[in-house]
């Protein structure tokens, strides 16, 4: 049974990201959530996210990963993400920070050799994303597909200073893959017929400006009935500061080491520490 990567991470606020605090002026009322999101995806604007992912193995053992991130937009998509992760699993995942651009992933943790601060992973499949479990929160096509499965819509609480409306429903892995092949981060393969039927429960809280302020998701792995260890996941993410000026800097070349320059110790963390 293939083990799918349930990417869902975000980290401590990053000092390399400048100028979060001033929200961009509204350009007229958005027609709908898709229109509202598209208006945000312009150069040097972004959003912050904090998230908790809870994994429960065989209905008893739990572990937690905390993520905080800043995403930078441009050309109708995310162009960079600066994120940090932490976990309660003793010695399995140390605090780690990543800066991700298309095709490039800079990793910072305790295993980087002296004199350097970042390990560079170059891979054409690497993509900067902002997701809650399986749902990419800055992808208009995926957002449209998810909202099309809405079963509940009702007034909800205040998040990020705006009163929200809760949308809730269930979507299959196959529907998500159809909306965005290769999600998330381009690290998964096309689901099998059985896997495509797997269901992800979701909730999105949209502000008065139609932007997502909170995202929640729940699913279980393995998706196959013949899988070995059953693990259930819950993610809960909060998004703040939509439209703030953002500039995620590329680490200095003098501060970067590549795998060809250095062999990663066997005890080091995986490239995606928030994976299931």
Short mmCIF file of the C-alpha atoms (twelve columns), coordinates in Angstrom:
data_MODEL
# 
_entry.id   MODEL 
# 
loop_
_atom_site.group_PDB 
_atom_site.id 
_atom_site.type_symbol 
_atom_site.label_atom_id 
_atom_site.label_alt_id 
_atom_site.label_comp_id 
_atom_site.label_asym_id 
_atom_site.label_seq_id 
_atom_site.Cartn_x 
_atom_site.Cartn_y 
_atom_site.Cartn_z 
_atom_site.pdbx_PDB_model_num 
ATOM 1   C CA . UNK A 1   0.000   0.000  0.000   1 
ATOM 2   C CA . UNK A 2   1.408   3.348  -0.997  1 
ATOM 3   C CA . UNK A 3   1.677   5.864  1.797   1 
ATOM 4   C CA . UNK A 4   0.343   9.215  0.684   1 
ATOM 5   C CA . UNK A 5   1.992   12.403 1.819   1 
ATOM 6   C CA . UNK A 6   -0.531  14.409 3.830   1 
ATOM 7   C CA . UNK A 7   1.224   17.745 3.617   1 
ATOM 8   C CA . UNK A 8   -0.063  20.287 6.012   1 
ATOM 9   C CA . UNK A 9   2.517   22.422 7.691   1 
ATOM 10  C CA . UNK A 10  3.140   25.942 8.707   1 
ATOM 11  C CA . UNK A 11  5.405   27.552 11.225  1 
ATOM 12  C CA . UNK A 12  6.714   30.267 13.444  1 
ATOM 13  C CA . UNK A 13  6.593   33.771 12.054  1 
ATOM 14  C CA . UNK A 14  9.670   34.340 9.951   1 
ATOM 15  C CA . UNK A 15  12.038  37.271 10.357  1 
ATOM 16  C CA . UNK A 16  12.976  37.177 6.670   1 
ATOM 17  C CA . UNK A 17  9.452   38.259 5.745   1 
ATOM 18  C CA . UNK A 18  9.022   41.996 5.809   1 
ATOM 19  C CA . UNK A 19  6.121   44.317 6.332   1 
ATOM 20  C CA . UNK A 20  3.184   42.256 7.573   1 
ATOM 21  C CA . UNK A 21  0.565   44.484 9.062   1 
ATOM 22  C CA . UNK A 22  -1.033  46.718 6.424   1 
ATOM 23  C CA . UNK A 23  -3.899  45.170 4.519   1 
ATOM 24  C CA . UNK A 24  -4.228  46.098 0.871   1 
ATOM 25  C CA . UNK A 25  -7.090  48.427 -0.038  1 
ATOM 26  C CA . UNK A 26  -10.173 46.665 -1.330  1 
ATOM 27  C CA . UNK A 27  -10.761 47.041 -5.059  1 
ATOM 28  C CA . UNK A 28  -14.522 46.922 -4.883  1 
ATOM 29  C CA . UNK A 29  -16.612 44.180 -3.310  1 
ATOM 30  C CA . UNK A 30  -15.683 40.691 -4.575  1 
ATOM 31  C CA . UNK A 31  -18.441 38.845 -6.375  1 
ATOM 32  C CA . UNK A 32  -17.696 35.493 -4.712  1 
ATOM 33  C CA . UNK A 33  -14.915 33.616 -2.849  1 
ATOM 34  C CA . UNK A 34  -13.160 32.671 -6.106  1 
ATOM 35  C CA . UNK A 35  -13.123 36.278 -7.304  1 
ATOM 36  C CA . UNK A 36  -11.970 37.442 -3.875  1 
ATOM 37  C CA . UNK A 37  -9.039  35.009 -3.874  1 
ATOM 38  C CA . UNK A 38  -7.963  35.890 -7.418  1 
ATOM 39  C CA . UNK A 39  -7.782  39.570 -6.442  1 
ATOM 40  C CA . UNK A 40  -5.271  38.699 -3.727  1 
ATOM 41  C CA . UNK A 41  -2.843  36.807 -5.959  1 
ATOM 42  C CA . UNK A 42  -0.794  39.810 -7.057  1 
ATOM 43  C CA . UNK A 43  2.906   40.623 -6.745  1 
ATOM 44  C CA . UNK A 44  4.358   41.297 -3.295  1 
ATOM 45  C CA . UNK A 45  1.142   40.619 -1.403  1 
ATOM 46  C CA . UNK A 46  0.495   37.669 0.850   1 
ATOM 47  C CA . UNK A 47  -1.134  36.079 3.877   1 
ATOM 48  C CA . UNK A 48  -0.068  34.439 7.149   1 
ATOM 49  C CA . UNK A 49  -1.233  31.075 8.416   1 
ATOM 50  C CA . UNK A 50  -0.912  29.119 11.650  1 
ATOM 51  C CA . UNK A 51  -2.008  25.509 11.868  1 
ATOM 52  C CA . UNK A 52  -2.157  22.495 14.161  1 
ATOM 53  C CA . UNK A 53  -2.179  18.976 12.730  1 
ATOM 54  C CA . UNK A 54  -3.238  16.150 15.042  1 
ATOM 55  C CA . UNK A 55  -2.555  12.536 14.066  1 
ATOM 56  C CA . UNK A 56  -4.159  9.680  15.997  1 
ATOM 57  C CA . UNK A 57  -2.765  6.184  15.412  1 
ATOM 58  C CA . UNK A 58  -5.099  3.226  15.955  1 
ATOM 59  C CA . UNK A 59  -7.461  5.518  17.929  1 
ATOM 60  C CA . UNK A 60  -5.023  5.957  20.814  1 
ATOM 61  C CA . UNK A 61  -1.550  7.421  20.205  1 
ATOM 62  C CA . UNK A 62  -1.599  11.098 19.243  1 
ATOM 63  C CA . UNK A 63  1.071   13.424 17.935  1 
ATOM 64  C CA . UNK A 64  0.926   17.070 17.017  1 
ATOM 65  C CA . UNK A 65  2.684   19.272 14.491  1 
ATOM 66  C CA . UNK A 66  2.443   23.050 14.765  1 
ATOM 67  C CA . UNK A 67  3.078   25.133 11.668  1 
ATOM 68  C CA . UNK A 68  3.306   28.848 11.037  1 
ATOM 69  C CA . UNK A 69  3.833   30.273 7.578   1 
ATOM 70  C CA . UNK A 70  3.856   33.323 5.383   1 
ATOM 71  C CA . UNK A 71  2.935   32.996 1.712   1 
ATOM 72  C CA . UNK A 72  3.855   35.489 -1.001  1 
ATOM 73  C CA . UNK A 73  1.700   35.827 -4.120  1 
ATOM 74  C CA . UNK A 74  2.384   36.828 -7.705  1 
ATOM 75  C CA . UNK A 75  1.163   36.061 -11.230 1 
ATOM 76  C CA . UNK A 76  -2.062  34.509 -9.965  1 
ATOM 77  C CA . UNK A 77  -0.468  31.973 -7.592  1 
ATOM 78  C CA . UNK A 78  1.818   31.468 -4.596  1 
ATOM 79  C CA . UNK A 79  5.421   32.221 -5.566  1 
ATOM 80  C CA . UNK A 80  7.105   31.657 -2.188  1 
ATOM 81  C CA . UNK A 81  6.382   30.300 1.283   1 
ATOM 82  C CA . UNK A 82  8.399   30.788 4.468   1 
ATOM 83  C CA . UNK A 83  7.340   28.333 7.129   1 
ATOM 84  C CA . UNK A 84  8.387   26.750 10.407  1 
ATOM 85  C CA . UNK A 85  7.308   23.494 12.060  1 
ATOM 86  C CA . UNK A 86  7.508   22.036 15.535  1 
ATOM 87  C CA . UNK A 87  6.301   18.722 16.931  1 
ATOM 88  C CA . UNK A 88  5.700   17.017 20.253  1 
ATOM 89  C CA . UNK A 89  7.318   13.783 19.050  1 
ATOM 90  C CA . UNK A 90  10.492  13.524 21.116  1 
ATOM 91  C CA . UNK A 91  13.617  13.505 18.899  1 
ATOM 92  C CA . UNK A 92  11.620  12.482 15.797  1 
ATOM 93  C CA . UNK A 93  11.120  15.992 14.480  1 
ATOM 94  C CA . UNK A 94  13.201  18.903 15.645  1 
ATOM 95  C CA . UNK A 95  12.020  22.443 14.996  1 
ATOM 96  C CA . UNK A 96  12.610  23.144 11.322  1 
ATOM 97  C CA . UNK A 97  12.137  26.076 8.982   1 
ATOM 98  C CA . UNK A 98  11.720  26.022 5.213   1 
ATOM 99  C CA . UNK A 99  11.675  28.653 2.491   1 
ATOM 100 C CA . UNK A 100 10.163  27.279 -0.701  1 
ATOM 101 C CA . UNK A 101 10.171  28.664 -4.232  1 
ATOM 102 C CA . UNK A 102 9.236   26.782 -7.383  1 
ATOM 103 C CA . UNK A 103 11.868  24.075 -7.801  1 
ATOM 104 C CA . UNK A 104 13.856  25.139 -4.720  1 
ATOM 105 C CA . UNK A 105 13.486  24.272 -1.051  1 
ATOM 106 C CA . UNK A 106 15.770  25.796 1.583   1 
ATOM 107 C CA . UNK A 107 15.806  23.846 4.866   1 
ATOM 108 C CA . UNK A 108 17.091  25.033 8.232   1 
ATOM 109 C CA . UNK A 109 17.539  22.766 11.273  1 
ATOM 110 C CA . UNK A 110 20.115  21.545 13.796  1 
ATOM 111 C CA . UNK A 111 21.784  19.216 11.281  1 
ATOM 112 C CA . UNK A 112 23.179  21.892 8.982   1 
ATOM 113 C CA . UNK A 113 27.015  21.851 9.151   1 
ATOM 114 C CA . UNK A 114 28.870  24.589 11.008  1 
ATOM 115 C CA . UNK A 115 29.289  27.792 9.047   1 
ATOM 116 C CA . UNK A 116 26.097  27.289 7.036   1 
ATOM 117 C CA . UNK A 117 22.444  28.002 7.832   1 
ATOM 118 C CA . UNK A 118 20.511  26.368 4.995   1 
ATOM 119 C CA . UNK A 119 20.398  23.103 3.039   1 
ATOM 120 C CA . UNK A 120 19.209  23.556 -0.560  1 
ATOM 121 C CA . UNK A 121 17.040  20.888 -2.157  1 
ATOM 122 C CA . UNK A 122 16.562  21.477 -5.882  1 
ATOM 123 C CA . UNK A 123 13.677  19.498 -7.368  1 
ATOM 124 C CA . UNK A 124 11.390  20.409 -10.260 1 
ATOM 125 C CA . UNK A 125 8.417   18.929 -8.358  1 
ATOM 126 C CA . UNK A 126 8.790   21.297 -5.412  1 
ATOM 127 C CA . UNK A 127 6.042   23.936 -5.304  1 
ATOM 128 C CA . UNK A 128 5.258   26.606 -2.714  1 
ATOM 129 C CA . UNK A 129 1.784   25.859 -1.359  1 
ATOM 130 C CA . UNK A 130 -0.460  26.806 1.539   1 
ATOM 131 C CA . UNK A 131 -2.779  23.962 2.444   1 
ATOM 132 C CA . UNK A 132 -4.947  22.575 5.198   1 
ATOM 133 C CA . UNK A 133 -4.554  18.853 4.811   1 
ATOM 134 C CA . UNK A 134 -5.463  18.102 1.223   1 
ATOM 135 C CA . UNK A 135 -7.041  21.471 0.404   1 
ATOM 136 C CA . UNK A 136 -4.855  24.155 -1.179  1 
ATOM 137 C CA . UNK A 137 -6.114  27.441 0.239   1 
ATOM 138 C CA . UNK A 138 -4.707  29.776 -2.445  1 
ATOM 139 C CA . UNK A 139 -5.763  27.777 -5.508  1 
ATOM 140 C CA . UNK A 140 -8.936  29.262 -7.081  1 
ATOM 141 C CA . UNK A 141 -9.678  26.076 -9.041  1 
ATOM 142 C CA . UNK A 142 -9.459  23.846 -5.975  1 
ATOM 143 C CA . UNK A 143 -11.396 26.323 -3.825  1 
ATOM 144 C CA . UNK A 144 -14.207 26.288 -6.392  1 
ATOM 145 C CA . UNK A 145 -14.260 22.482 -6.421  1 
ATOM 146 C CA . UNK A 146 -14.376 22.291 -2.634  1 
ATOM 147 C CA . UNK A 147 -17.133 24.894 -2.225  1 
ATOM 148 C CA . UNK A 148 -19.190 23.060 -4.854  1 
ATOM 149 C CA . UNK A 149 -19.560 20.200 -2.320  1 
ATOM 150 C CA . UNK A 150 -20.998 22.476 0.400   1 
ATOM 151 C CA . UNK A 151 -23.744 20.828 2.470   1 
ATOM 152 C CA . UNK A 152 -23.991 23.364 5.294   1 
ATOM 153 C CA . UNK A 153 -23.791 27.164 5.198   1 
ATOM 154 C CA . UNK A 154 -24.475 29.296 8.263   1 
ATOM 155 C CA . UNK A 155 -23.301 32.411 10.139  1 
ATOM 156 C CA . UNK A 156 -20.260 31.804 12.335  1 
ATOM 157 C CA . UNK A 157 -17.829 33.598 14.648  1 
ATOM 158 C CA . UNK A 158 -15.344 36.429 14.189  1 
ATOM 159 C CA . UNK A 159 -11.860 35.596 12.890  1 
ATOM 160 C CA . UNK A 160 -9.124  38.056 11.906  1 
ATOM 161 C CA . UNK A 161 -11.462 40.913 12.816  1 
ATOM 162 C CA . UNK A 162 -14.283 39.935 10.458  1 
ATOM 163 C CA . UNK A 163 -17.539 38.086 10.996  1 
ATOM 164 C CA . UNK A 164 -17.512 34.830 9.066   1 
ATOM 165 C CA . UNK A 165 -19.825 32.403 7.303   1 
ATOM 166 C CA . UNK A 166 -19.141 28.693 7.782   1 
ATOM 167 C CA . UNK A 167 -19.194 26.420 4.734   1 
ATOM 168 C CA . UNK A 168 -19.030 22.693 5.407   1 
ATOM 169 C CA . UNK A 169 -19.034 19.530 3.346   1 
ATOM 170 C CA . UNK A 170 -17.228 16.387 2.203   1 
ATOM 171 C CA . UNK A 171 -15.105 15.886 -0.902  1 
ATOM 172 C CA . UNK A 172 -13.325 12.833 -2.282  1 
ATOM 173 C CA . UNK A 173 -9.652  12.448 -2.990  1 
ATOM 174 C CA . UNK A 174 -10.548 11.877 -6.631  1 
ATOM 175 C CA . UNK A 175 -12.420 15.175 -6.856  1 
ATOM 176 C CA . UNK A 176 -9.473  17.040 -5.340  1 
ATOM 177 C CA . UNK A 177 -7.034  15.376 -7.713  1 
ATOM 178 C CA . UNK A 178 -9.224  16.275 -10.692 1 
ATOM 179 C CA . UNK A 179 -9.263  19.915 -9.578  1 
ATOM 180 C CA . UNK A 180 -5.497  20.030 -9.035  1 
ATOM 181 C CA . UNK A 181 -3.459  17.067 -10.389 1 
ATOM 182 C CA . UNK A 182 -0.290  16.436 -8.424  1 
ATOM 183 C CA . UNK A 183 -1.488  18.073 -5.202  1 
ATOM 184 C CA . UNK A 184 -0.067  18.846 -2.734  1 
ATOM 185 C CA . UNK A 185 3.489   19.932 -3.506  1 
ATOM 186 C CA . UNK A 186 3.549   17.686 -6.579  1 
ATOM 187 C CA . UNK A 187 4.643   14.744 -4.441  1 
ATOM 188 C CA . UNK A 188 1.745   12.308 -4.879  1 
ATOM 189 C CA . UNK A 189 0.746   10.083 -7.768  1 
ATOM 190 C CA . UNK A 190 -2.683  9.678  -9.316  1 
ATOM 191 C CA . UNK A 191 -4.984  7.907  -6.838  1 
ATOM 192 C CA . UNK A 192 -6.138  4.395  -7.571  1 
ATOM 193 C CA . UNK A 193 -9.846  3.771  -8.116  1 
ATOM 194 C CA . UNK A 194 -10.201 2.767  -4.460  1 
ATOM 195 C CA . UNK A 195 -8.155  5.683  -3.132  1 
ATOM 196 C CA . UNK A 196 -10.133 8.153  -5.258  1 
ATOM 197 C CA . UNK A 197 -13.243 7.279  -3.228  1 
ATOM 198 C CA . UNK A 198 -11.646 8.284  0.066   1 
ATOM 199 C CA . UNK A 199 -13.489 11.167 1.733   1 
ATOM 200 C CA . UNK A 200 -12.105 14.323 3.308   1 
ATOM 201 C CA . UNK A 201 -14.438 16.242 5.613   1 
ATOM 202 C CA . UNK A 202 -13.858 19.996 5.408   1 
ATOM 203 C CA . UNK A 203 -14.975 23.318 6.895   1 
ATOM 204 C CA . UNK A 204 -14.120 26.806 5.663   1 
ATOM 205 C CA . UNK A 205 -14.887 30.056 7.462   1 
ATOM 206 C CA . UNK A 206 -15.153 32.951 4.967   1 
ATOM 207 C CA . UNK A 207 -15.026 36.589 6.067   1 
ATOM 208 C CA . UNK A 208 -17.283 39.398 4.915   1 
ATOM 209 C CA . UNK A 209 -14.748 40.012 2.125   1 
ATOM 210 C CA . UNK A 210 -15.205 36.345 1.011   1 
ATOM 211 C CA . UNK A 211 -11.645 35.342 1.990   1 
ATOM 212 C CA . UNK A 212 -10.866 32.211 4.013   1 
ATOM 213 C CA . UNK A 213 -10.062 32.996 7.655   1 
ATOM 214 C CA . UNK A 214 -10.150 29.478 9.071   1 
ATOM 215 C CA . UNK A 215 -9.876  26.031 7.473   1 
ATOM 216 C CA . UNK A 216 -10.470 22.621 9.059   1 
ATOM 217 C CA . UNK A 217 -10.089 19.158 7.592   1 
ATOM 218 C CA . UNK A 218 -10.349 15.518 8.702   1 
ATOM 219 C CA . UNK A 219 -9.425  12.251 6.949   1 
ATOM 220 C CA . UNK A 220 -7.975  8.811  7.623   1 
ATOM 221 C CA . UNK A 221 -5.113  6.768  6.173   1 
ATOM 222 C CA . UNK A 222 -4.422  4.325  4.724   1 
ATOM 223 C CA . UNK A 223 -7.261  4.749  2.255   1 
ATOM 224 C CA . UNK A 224 -7.131  1.076  1.252   1 
ATOM 225 C CA . UNK A 225 -9.161  -1.444 3.255   1 
ATOM 226 C CA . UNK A 226 -6.098  -3.694 3.132   1 
ATOM 227 C CA . UNK A 227 -3.832  -1.083 4.724   1 
ATOM 228 C CA . UNK A 228 -1.879  -1.869 7.854   1 
ATOM 229 C CA . UNK A 229 -1.827  0.958  10.430  1 
ATOM 230 C CA . UNK A 230 -4.901  3.173  10.637  1 
ATOM 231 C CA . UNK A 231 -4.124  6.849  11.271  1 
ATOM 232 C CA . UNK A 232 -6.720  9.623  11.428  1 
ATOM 233 C CA . UNK A 233 -5.788  13.280 10.894  1 
ATOM 234 C CA . UNK A 234 -7.346  16.603 11.846  1 
ATOM 235 C CA . UNK A 235 -5.932  19.959 10.730  1 
ATOM 236 C CA . UNK A 236 -7.092  23.364 11.938  1 
ATOM 237 C CA . UNK A 237 -5.626  26.463 10.259  1 
ATOM 238 C CA . UNK A 238 -6.137  30.213 10.781  1 
ATOM 239 C CA . UNK A 239 -5.346  32.758 8.041   1 
ATOM 240 C CA . UNK A 240 -4.654  36.407 8.839   1 
ATOM 241 C CA . UNK A 241 -3.402  39.565 7.163   1 
ATOM 242 C CA . UNK A 242 -4.679  38.983 3.635   1 
ATOM 243 C CA . UNK A 243 -3.167  41.500 1.211   1 
ATOM 244 C CA . UNK A 244 -0.251  42.587 3.387   1 
ATOM 245 C CA . UNK A 245 3.001   43.611 1.690   1 
ATOM 246 C CA . UNK A 246 5.307   40.586 1.582   1 
ATOM 247 C CA . UNK A 247 8.864   39.994 0.387   1 
ATOM 248 C CA . UNK A 248 10.350  36.565 1.090   1 
ATOM 249 C CA . UNK A 249 14.090  36.744 0.525   1 
ATOM 250 C CA . UNK A 250 16.292  34.032 -0.970  1 
ATOM 251 C CA . UNK A 251 18.999  32.967 1.524   1 
ATOM 252 C CA . UNK A 252 22.491  34.212 0.732   1 
ATOM 253 C CA . UNK A 253 24.516  31.778 -1.374  1 
ATOM 254 C CA . UNK A 254 27.349  31.983 1.164   1 
ATOM 255 C CA . UNK A 255 24.974  30.634 3.795   1 
ATOM 256 C CA . UNK A 256 23.758  27.624 1.779   1 
ATOM 257 C CA . UNK A 257 25.026  24.041 1.493   1 
ATOM 258 C CA . UNK A 258 23.844  21.507 -1.112  1 
ATOM 259 C CA . UNK A 259 23.584  17.694 -0.785  1 
ATOM 260 C CA . UNK A 260 26.534  17.345 -3.156  1 
ATOM 261 C CA . UNK A 261 28.650  19.294 -0.653  1 
ATOM 262 C CA . UNK A 262 27.518  17.387 2.405   1 
ATOM 263 C CA . UNK A 263 25.919  14.052 3.360   1 
ATOM 264 C CA . UNK A 264 22.832  14.386 5.565   1 
ATOM 265 C CA . UNK A 265 23.109  12.339 8.794   1 
ATOM 266 C CA . UNK A 266 20.808  9.316  9.098   1 
ATOM 267 C CA . UNK A 267 19.166  10.890 12.160  1 
ATOM 268 C CA . UNK A 268 18.167  14.049 10.331  1 
ATOM 269 C CA . UNK A 269 14.592  15.099 9.700   1 
ATOM 270 C CA . UNK A 270 12.701  14.406 6.445   1 
ATOM 271 C CA . UNK A 271 12.402  17.181 3.879   1 
ATOM 272 C CA . UNK A 272 8.719   17.505 4.731   1 
ATOM 273 C CA . UNK A 273 8.495   17.134 8.526   1 
ATOM 274 C CA . UNK A 274 4.747   17.739 8.532   1 
ATOM 275 C CA . UNK A 275 4.023   14.734 6.356   1 
ATOM 276 C CA . UNK A 276 1.947   11.979 7.823   1 
# 
